[in-house]
């Protein structure tokens, strides 16, 4: 069951500055406000709206900005969404397919790691603690790592035999399935012995949490959301692969497409 309404996070995020990635520079627009962005760190709003519904008759300004993006940015401009899972983008000389979940998961993962340099992440308190039943071993593992988990904004404690009480969750994840998150972390701790160094444990916890804070496959996205995701990918080093080493996007050059159709 859900833990009910949440108290707003005790700290807000800030947009990252320009970073180099693969030989090019990219930065958010000057008027970028992260709290109002479709790509704010605590996730996308779930709206029952098909991609591009709001741009079925785009303005001249919107079309011009899309054409500029396709010619200017490395990942181009979003043109469509395929199977509510893949973003189809166009650059000046290529077609780019982006796995929306894998790409966003990597971005959240990098954001979690950056936030940890400030000691610990902001937490959002649950008005009613959520009690999660686990095996005795899993409950023991989570309780033994409570100090580490608190650095990520996840506050929990033992609650009788085979259970833990979750009192706060990472604000960066927004609304999340607390039970699924805690069970995944318990599995992660069981699979990887705590004898590993602190850095390795932090990295694995960040990777597990990033999956829960990412836009899901099957989620319809607006054109603005898709383009915001592309711009974020361009500004984050390593965004070409997900946390598990798989590619987040595939680029097919126009010359390759022409070759497939026997034009070359």
MARMARTOR-248601 format. One line per field, with one value per residue: residue number from 1; residue in three letters; x negated, y negated, z of N, C-alpha, C in turn. Coordinates in steps of 0.1 Angstrom, whole numbers, plus 5000, padded with zeros to 4 digits. Example, Ala and Ser with C-alpha at 12.3 -4.5 7.8 and 13.67 -1.06 7.14 Angstrom:
! MARMARTOR-248601
n	(1,2)
res	(ALA,SER)
n_xx	(4868,4872)
n_yy	(5057,5022)
n_zz	(5078,5071)
ca_xx	(4877,4863)
ca_yy	(5045,5011)
ca_zz	(5078,5071)
c_xx	(4868,4871)
c_yy	(5033,5000)
c_zz	(5078,5079)
//
This chain:
! MARMARTOR-248601
n	(1,2,3,4,5,6,7,8,9,10,11,12,13,14,15,16,17,18,19,20,21,22,23,24,25,26,27,28,29,30,31,32,33,34,35,36,37,38,39,40,41,42,43,44,45,46,47,48,49,50,51,52,53,54,55,56,57,58,59,60,61,62,63,64,65,66,67,68,69,70,71,72,73,74,75,76,77,78,79,80,81,82,83,84,85,86,87,88,89,90,91,92,93,94,95,96,97,98,99,100,101,102,103,104,105,106,107,108,109,110,111,112,113,114,115,116,117,118,119,120,121,122,123,124,125,126,127,128,129,130,131,132,133,134,135,136,137,138,139,140,141,142,143,144,145,146,147,148,149,150,151,152,153,154,155,156,157,158,159,160,161,162,163,164,165,166,167,168,169,170,171,172,173,174,175,176,177,178,179,180,181,182,183,184,185,186,187,188,189,190,191,192,193,194,195,196,197,198,199,200,201,202,203,204,205,206,207,208,209,210,211,212,213,214,215,216,217,218,219,220,221,222,223,224,225,226,227,228,229,230,231,232,233,234,235,236,237,238,239,240,241,242,243,244,245,246,247,248,249,250,251,252,253,254,255,256,257,258,259,260,261,262,263,264)
res	(UNK,UNK,UNK,UNK,UNK,UNK,UNK,UNK,UNK,UNK,UNK,UNK,UNK,UNK,UNK,UNK,UNK,UNK,UNK,UNK,UNK,UNK,UNK,UNK,UNK,UNK,UNK,UNK,UNK,UNK,UNK,UNK,UNK,UNK,UNK,UNK,UNK,UNK,UNK,UNK,UNK,UNK,UNK,UNK,UNK,UNK,UNK,UNK,UNK,UNK,UNK,UNK,UNK,UNK,UNK,UNK,UNK,UNK,UNK,UNK,UNK,UNK,UNK,UNK,UNK,UNK,UNK,UNK,UNK,UNK,UNK,UNK,UNK,UNK,UNK,UNK,UNK,UNK,UNK,UNK,UNK,UNK,UNK,UNK,UNK,UNK,UNK,UNK,UNK,UNK,UNK,UNK,UNK,UNK,UNK,UNK,UNK,UNK,UNK,UNK,UNK,UNK,UNK,UNK,UNK,UNK,UNK,UNK,UNK,UNK,UNK,UNK,UNK,UNK,UNK,UNK,UNK,UNK,UNK,UNK,UNK,UNK,UNK,UNK,UNK,UNK,UNK,UNK,UNK,UNK,UNK,UNK,UNK,UNK,UNK,UNK,UNK,UNK,UNK,UNK,UNK,UNK,UNK,UNK,UNK,UNK,UNK,UNK,UNK,UNK,UNK,UNK,UNK,UNK,UNK,UNK,UNK,UNK,UNK,UNK,UNK,UNK,UNK,UNK,UNK,UNK,UNK,UNK,UNK,UNK,UNK,UNK,UNK,UNK,UNK,UNK,UNK,UNK,UNK,UNK,UNK,UNK,UNK,UNK,UNK,UNK,UNK,UNK,UNK,UNK,UNK,UNK,UNK,UNK,UNK,UNK,UNK,UNK,UNK,UNK,UNK,UNK,UNK,UNK,UNK,UNK,UNK,UNK,UNK,UNK,UNK,UNK,UNK,UNK,UNK,UNK,UNK,UNK,UNK,UNK,UNK,UNK,UNK,UNK,UNK,UNK,UNK,UNK,UNK,UNK,UNK,UNK,UNK,UNK,UNK,UNK,UNK,UNK,UNK,UNK,UNK,UNK,UNK,UNK,UNK,UNK,UNK,UNK,UNK,UNK,UNK,UNK,UNK,UNK,UNK,UNK,UNK,UNK,UNK,UNK,UNK,UNK,UNK,UNK)
n_xx	(4992,4997,4977,4991,4998,4970,4945,4932,4899,4868,4850,4840,4833,4806,4799,4774,4742,4726,4712,4686,4688,4679,4665,4680,4698,4725,4753,4779,4807,4805,4827,4836,4854,4852,4872,4895,4892,4898,4881,4874,4856,4871,4887,4910,4942,4971,4992,5023,5019,5013,4981,4971,4996,5002,4989,5000,5008,4984,4968,4953,4930,4924,4919,4897,4878,4875,4863,4839,4828,4825,4804,4784,4779,4762,4778,4800,4834,4865,4888,4908,4924,4918,4936,4942,4919,4894,4876,4877,4854,4841,4812,4790,4779,4786,4805,4818,4823,4836,4836,4859,4862,4838,4820,4829,4826,4799,4792,4805,4790,4764,4770,4777,4752,4737,4750,4744,4719,4723,4725,4751,4783,4813,4843,4877,4902,4924,4958,4971,4954,4942,4947,4929,4929,4905,4880,4863,4835,4832,4843,4825,4802,4808,4813,4787,4774,4784,4774,4759,4779,4794,4779,4787,4811,4830,4847,4849,4859,4856,4886,4900,4901,4888,4894,4894,4896,4903,4894,4888,4882,4860,4860,4854,4864,4891,4926,4927,4927,4925,4923,4914,4890,4875,4874,4860,4835,4829,4825,4803,4783,4782,4771,4746,4719,4714,4688,4674,4659,4669,4674,4680,4704,4720,4722,4736,4761,4770,4773,4795,4815,4818,4831,4857,4864,4867,4881,4905,4905,4930,4943,4960,4948,4945,4936,4919,4909,4894,4875,4862,4851,4832,4815,4805,4791,4770,4755,4744,4717,4710,4736,4743,4745,4763,4768,4762,4745,4756,4764,4779,4788,4790,4775,4782,4767,4775,4764,4760,4787,4795,4779,4790,4814,4805,4795,4770)
n_yy	(5012,4977,4950,4927,4891,4869,4849,4819,4819,4812,4797,4782,4790,4780,4767,4783,4771,4763,4791,4811,4835,4860,4844,4822,4793,4787,4770,4761,4739,4703,4694,4715,4731,4752,4762,4758,4773,4798,4819,4821,4831,4849,4865,4872,4858,4878,4879,4883,4882,4883,4885,4855,4846,4820,4805,4808,4790,4772,4741,4715,4706,4728,4748,4736,4737,4764,4771,4757,4771,4797,4792,4782,4794,4823,4847,4839,4831,4841,4862,4881,4907,4940,4969,4960,4960,4956,4928,4910,4892,4865,4855,4832,4850,4876,4903,4908,4931,4934,4950,4943,4950,4962,4941,4920,4932,4934,4907,4899,4915,4904,4880,4886,4895,4871,4855,4868,4858,4837,4847,4859,4868,4848,4856,4867,4866,4892,4889,4909,4936,4962,4996,5025,5058,5083,5109,5122,5120,5102,5079,5075,5070,5046,5029,5029,5014,4989,4963,4958,4959,4937,4916,4914,4904,4922,4932,4956,4982,5010,5029,5047,5084,5094,5071,5037,5002,4975,4942,4919,4910,4907,4874,4868,4888,4884,4893,4926,4962,4974,4999,5016,5004,5007,5035,5041,5030,5045,5070,5063,5058,5084,5098,5087,5087,5069,5065,5052,5020,4987,4969,4986,4997,4975,4968,4990,4988,4963,4969,4988,4972,4953,4965,4966,4940,4932,4923,4944,4972,4973,4951,4923,4894,4859,4836,4816,4827,4849,4835,4821,4842,4851,4829,4829,4853,4847,4830,4845,4864,4898,4905,4921,4947,4970,4977,5003,5008,5010,4996,4963,4949,4952,4944,4937,4930,4909,4916,4943,4952,4946,4964,4988,4987,4990,4967,4960)
n_zz	(5000,4995,5009,5014,5012,5005,5021,5008,4992,5011,4999,4968,4933,4911,4879,4859,4848,4816,4799,4786,4760,4742,4723,4717,4729,4750,4764,4787,4777,4782,4795,4809,4834,4860,4878,4863,4841,4817,4821,4848,4877,4894,4878,4851,4845,4846,4821,4804,4774,4740,4723,4707,4704,4712,4693,4669,4650,4646,4655,4635,4648,4664,4644,4632,4653,4656,4632,4634,4656,4645,4628,4643,4669,4682,4686,4673,4664,4679,4662,4662,4682,4688,4693,4719,4733,4720,4709,4679,4662,4642,4625,4608,4589,4595,4610,4642,4668,4700,4731,4754,4781,4789,4784,4800,4825,4827,4829,4853,4870,4868,4879,4905,4914,4912,4930,4954,4960,4975,5000,5010,4996,4992,5012,5011,5034,5045,5053,5066,5078,5057,5060,5052,5044,5046,5041,5070,5067,5046,5057,5078,5063,5050,5072,5083,5065,5067,5072,5049,5030,5038,5029,5004,5007,5015,5042,5066,5090,5113,5118,5138,5135,5104,5088,5077,5084,5064,5063,5049,5015,4986,4973,4947,4932,4932,4931,4939,4937,4967,4980,4959,4953,4977,4979,4956,4963,4985,4972,4957,4977,4987,4966,4962,4982,5013,5018,4999,4988,5000,4979,4957,4967,4969,4942,4931,4945,4936,4909,4911,4922,4902,4882,4892,4892,4866,4834,4820,4797,4772,4780,4770,4754,4753,4726,4735,4758,4748,4733,4753,4768,4749,4748,4774,4773,4756,4771,4792,4800,4789,4784,4763,4768,4789,4824,4825,4805,4780,4747,4745,4724,4688,4659,4625,4596,4568,4544,4549,4550,4524,4510,4518,4504,4479,4466,4465)
ca_xx	(5000,4989,4975,4999,4992,4957,4941,4922,4885,4863,4840,4843,4822,4801,4795,4760,4736,4722,4702,4681,4692,4676,4660,4689,4704,4740,4757,4793,4809,4803,4840,4840,4857,4854,4885,4906,4888,4904,4871,4869,4850,4880,4895,4920,4956,4978,5005,5029,5018,5004,4970,4973,5010,5003,4983,5006,5007,4973,4967,4941,4919,4920,4912,4883,4869,4872,4854,4827,4823,4820,4792,4774,4776,4757,4789,4811,4848,4874,4898,4919,4922,4921,4941,4942,4906,4882,4877,4871,4849,4835,4801,4788,4774,4788,4817,4813,4833,4832,4844,4862,4860,4823,4814,4833,4821,4785,4792,4808,4779,4753,4775,4775,4737,4732,4756,4737,4707,4727,4727,4763,4794,4825,4853,4891,4908,4938,4967,4973,4943,4946,4942,4926,4926,4894,4874,4855,4822,4833,4845,4812,4792,4812,4810,4773,4769,4793,4766,4756,4792,4798,4771,4795,4824,4840,4846,4857,4854,4863,4900,4904,4895,4890,4901,4887,4904,4896,4899,4885,4876,4852,4868,4850,4872,4905,4935,4922,4932,4916,4921,4906,4876,4868,4872,4848,4823,4826,4819,4789,4774,4780,4763,4733,4715,4711,4673,4670,4657,4680,4676,4687,4717,4728,4725,4747,4773,4774,4778,4808,4825,4820,4842,4871,4866,4866,4893,4907,4909,4945,4948,4962,4941,4947,4924,4910,4902,4884,4863,4855,4843,4821,4805,4798,4782,4759,4747,4740,4708,4713,4750,4745,4747,4771,4761,4759,4736,4763,4766,4791,4793,4784,4775,4780,4764,4783,4757,4763,4801,4795,4773,4800,4824,4798,4793,4755)
ca_yy	(5000,4964,4943,4915,4879,4866,4836,4815,4821,4801,4789,4783,4792,4769,4771,4785,4762,4769,4801,4816,4848,4865,4835,4811,4787,4784,4764,4757,4726,4693,4692,4728,4732,4767,4765,4758,4781,4812,4828,4818,4843,4858,4873,4866,4859,4888,4873,4891,4874,4889,4876,4846,4841,4805,4798,4813,4779,4764,4727,4712,4706,4742,4755,4731,4742,4778,4772,4753,4782,4808,4788,4776,4803,4837,4856,4834,4828,4853,4862,4890,4917,4953,4979,4954,4965,4951,4915,4909,4879,4862,4845,4828,4860,4889,4907,4913,4938,4933,4957,4933,4954,4964,4928,4912,4939,4930,4893,4899,4922,4894,4869,4891,4895,4857,4850,4874,4851,4828,4855,4867,4863,4844,4866,4862,4874,4898,4885,4922,4945,4974,5009,5034,5071,5089,5120,5117,5117,5089,5068,5073,5063,5032,5022,5027,5004,4977,4951,4956,4956,4924,4907,4913,4898,4932,4934,4968,4988,5023,5028,5060,5095,5095,5059,5024,4990,4965,4929,4909,4915,4897,4864,4868,4899,4880,4903,4939,4974,4976,5013,5021,4998,5013,5049,5042,5027,5057,5079,5058,5060,5098,5103,5081,5087,5056,5064,5042,5007,4978,4963,4996,4999,4963,4969,5000,4983,4953,4976,4994,4961,4946,4973,4963,4926,4930,4924,4958,4976,4973,4938,4913,4882,4847,4832,4808,4836,4856,4827,4818,4854,4851,4818,4834,4864,4841,4823,4855,4874,4912,4908,4930,4961,4970,4981,5017,5009,5011,4983,4955,4945,4957,4934,4943,4919,4908,4924,4957,4954,4946,4976,4998,4986,4991,4954,4958)
ca_zz	(5000,4994,5022,5015,5007,5009,5024,4998,4996,5019,4991,4954,4924,4903,4866,4857,4838,4804,4801,4773,4757,4728,4713,4715,4741,4750,4777,4787,4773,4792,4803,4815,4848,4862,4884,4853,4829,4815,4825,4861,4882,4901,4869,4842,4849,4838,4816,4794,4762,4731,4719,4696,4703,4714,4682,4656,4641,4652,4651,4627,4657,4668,4633,4630,4664,4653,4621,4640,4664,4637,4621,4653,4680,4678,4686,4664,4669,4680,4651,4665,4692,4682,4703,4732,4739,4713,4703,4666,4660,4629,4625,4594,4580,4601,4618,4655,4676,4714,4741,4764,4795,4792,4783,4812,4836,4828,4834,4867,4877,4869,4887,4918,4917,4914,4943,4965,4963,4986,5012,5009,4988,5000,5014,5013,5045,5043,5064,5073,5074,5050,5065,5041,5049,5039,5048,5081,5062,5038,5067,5085,5054,5048,5085,5085,5055,5068,5071,5035,5023,5042,5021,4992,5011,5019,5057,5071,5102,5115,5124,5142,5127,5090,5083,5079,5083,5055,5068,5039,5002,4979,4967,4933,4926,4932,4935,4935,4944,4978,4983,4948,4955,4989,4976,4947,4970,4993,4963,4953,4988,4988,4955,4963,4996,5018,5020,4989,4993,5001,4965,4949,4972,4965,4928,4929,4950,4927,4897,4914,4924,4890,4874,4897,4889,4852,4826,4817,4783,4772,4785,4759,4758,4744,4718,4744,4768,4741,4730,4766,4770,4739,4752,4786,4769,4750,4781,4802,4795,4791,4782,4751,4773,4801,4836,4824,4794,4767,4741,4748,4711,4676,4648,4612,4587,4556,4534,4552,4546,4509,4506,4521,4493,4466,4460,4465)
c_xx	(4991,4988,4983,4992,4978,4955,4931,4908,4879,4852,4843,4831,4818,4796,4780,4755,4732,4711,4698,4685,4689,4672,4669,4694,4718,4744,4772,4795,4808,4816,4845,4842,4861,4867,4897,4903,4895,4894,4865,4866,4860,4889,4904,4934,4963,4991,5010,5030,5008,4993,4975,4987,5011,4996,4988,5006,4997,4972,4954,4929,4914,4913,4898,4874,4866,4862,4840,4820,4818,4807,4781,4770,4771,4768,4801,4823,4857,4885,4910,4915,4927,4925,4940,4929,4894,4886,4870,4867,4842,4824,4800,4784,4777,4802,4812,4825,4828,4842,4847,4859,4845,4816,4817,4827,4806,4783,4795,4796,4767,4757,4773,4761,4732,4738,4749,4724,4710,4731,4739,4774,4806,4836,4867,4897,4921,4946,4970,4962,4949,4939,4941,4922,4915,4890,4866,4841,4822,4835,4833,4802,4796,4810,4795,4767,4777,4786,4762,4768,4797,4791,4779,4809,4835,4838,4855,4851,4862,4877,4905,4897,4898,4897,4892,4898,4897,4903,4897,4879,4868,4861,4866,4859,4887,4914,4930,4928,4922,4913,4912,4891,4869,4865,4860,4835,4819,4819,4805,4779,4772,4770,4748,4729,4711,4696,4667,4668,4669,4684,4684,4702,4726,4731,4736,4761,4779,4780,4792,4818,4828,4831,4856,4874,4867,4880,4894,4909,4924,4951,4949,4955,4944,4934,4914,4902,4891,4872,4855,4846,4830,4810,4798,4788,4769,4750,4741,4730,4712,4728,4753,4747,4755,4763,4756,4750,4743,4764,4779,4796,4784,4786,4773,4779,4773,4777,4759,4778,4802,4789,4782,4811,4817,4795,4778,4748)
c_yy	(4988,4958,4930,4903,4876,4852,4831,4817,4809,4794,4792,4785,4780,4774,4772,4775,4770,4779,4806,4831,4852,4855,4823,4805,4785,4778,4761,4743,4716,4692,4705,4727,4746,4771,4766,4767,4794,4823,4826,4831,4853,4865,4865,4867,4870,4882,4882,4883,4880,4879,4868,4841,4826,4798,4804,4802,4769,4750,4726,4712,4719,4749,4749,4736,4756,4779,4767,4764,4793,4805,4785,4786,4817,4847,4851,4830,4840,4851,4870,4899,4930,4963,4973,4957,4958,4937,4915,4895,4878,4852,4840,4839,4874,4890,4913,4919,4938,4941,4948,4937,4955,4950,4920,4919,4935,4915,4892,4905,4912,4883,4873,4891,4881,4852,4856,4866,4840,4835,4864,4860,4858,4855,4859,4872,4880,4894,4898,4931,4958,4986,5019,5047,5077,5102,5114,5113,5104,5077,5065,5066,5048,5023,5019,5017,4991,4964,4948,4952,4942,4913,4904,4907,4909,4935,4946,4973,5001,5020,5042,5071,5094,5083,5047,5013,4980,4951,4918,4916,4903,4887,4864,4878,4895,4892,4916,4950,4978,4990,5019,5016,5005,5028,5050,5039,5038,5068,5076,5061,5075,5103,5098,5079,5073,5054,5055,5029,4998,4973,4973,4998,4987,4963,4978,4995,4972,4959,4981,4983,4954,4952,4968,4948,4922,4931,4938,4960,4977,4961,4928,4900,4871,4844,4825,4817,4844,4848,4823,4830,4854,4841,4822,4844,4857,4834,4832,4865,4889,4915,4917,4944,4960,4976,4995,5019,5011,4997,4976,4950,4951,4947,4940,4931,4920,4916,4939,4961,4955,4959,4988,4999,4987,4978,4951,4971)
c_zz	(5000,5008,5023,5009,5012,5012,5013,5002,5003,5011,4976,4945,4917,4890,4865,4847,4826,4807,4787,4772,4743,4718,4710,4729,4739,4764,4776,4783,4785,4801,4809,4830,4852,4869,4874,4841,4829,4820,4839,4868,4889,4891,4861,4848,4840,4834,4805,4781,4753,4727,4707,4695,4704,4703,4669,4645,4646,4646,4642,4636,4661,4656,4631,4641,4662,4642,4626,4648,4656,4630,4631,4663,4675,4677,4678,4671,4668,4669,4654,4677,4687,4694,4717,4740,4733,4707,4689,4664,4647,4631,4610,4584,4585,4607,4631,4663,4690,4722,4752,4778,4798,4792,4796,4825,4838,4833,4849,4876,4879,4878,4902,4923,4920,4927,4955,4969,4973,4999,5011,5002,4997,5001,5015,5023,5041,5055,5073,5069,5067,5055,5054,5047,5040,5047,5059,5076,5054,5047,5074,5076,5052,5061,5087,5076,5056,5067,5057,5027,5026,5034,5008,4995,5014,5034,5061,5083,5104,5122,5127,5133,5112,5084,5085,5077,5075,5059,5058,5026,4995,4971,4952,4926,4925,4937,4930,4943,4955,4980,4972,4950,4966,4986,4966,4954,4979,4984,4959,4964,4990,4978,4956,4978,5000,5021,5010,4995,4993,4987,4957,4954,4968,4951,4925,4934,4941,4915,4899,4915,4911,4881,4879,4895,4875,4845,4820,4802,4783,4776,4773,4763,4748,4736,4726,4753,4760,4737,4742,4770,4761,4744,4764,4782,4764,4760,4792,4796,4799,4789,4770,4755,4786,4812,4835,4811,4780,4760,4744,4735,4700,4665,4634,4602,4574,4545,4536,4547,4531,4504,4508,4510,4480,4459,4459,4461)
//
